[in-house]
């Protein structure tokens, strides 16, 4: 445990902006290609559902389970009042969660805590393990947590730092694309989305909630990119 704590709290200088930009370009290519996005979307969905779980717990709701599906969709079930601020906050948390994790991750990287970022992801996977209620979701959480833990434990510090930058860039760039997927689903007639449920609860149109998701993702990307490129202190 002492050795693990030392790894978690260890620091290293932020990458030069040129190296960070190259990793950002790689993340953009991955997020922009169909197969690459399909892969990273599972991580985005994992954090999306983790956002629902965290806010539901903070709002006093009882989380009953999480499902992650092969088509990259997910579902979090919680018990509590079917309306009110707690339910609104729980629904609101999903789409902004990956972008906010990316922005927070950028700030951690700016402060030199690359290993802490990756171990936080491992901890998130460990906590979700007790909530996952389907086999595919269990596989996604286990594989993600195991790969990140192995990388964080055995890889040299430079590799850990590069991997952390790649993860953060990927979240910042892939989070807006998940909002695009939400818009497309609504355009095809889907009306069970988080935005539609928020509209039913609040009276505000679903488009306003989609716009809010866009604003959060754009703000997180702007802040994260500024920190990762050394234009803003972490």
Secondary structure by P-SEA (a helix, b strand, c coil): caaaaaaaacccccccaaaaaaaaaaaaaaaacaaaaaaaaaaaaaaaaaaaaaaaaaacccccbbbbcccccbbbbbbcccccaaaaaaaaaccaaaaaaaaaaaaaaaacaaaaaaaaaaaaaaaaccccccaaaaaaaaaaaaaaaaaaccccaaaaaaaaaaaaaaaaaaaaaaaaaaaaaaaacccccaaaaaaaaccccaaaaaaaaaaaaaaaaaaaaaaaaccccc
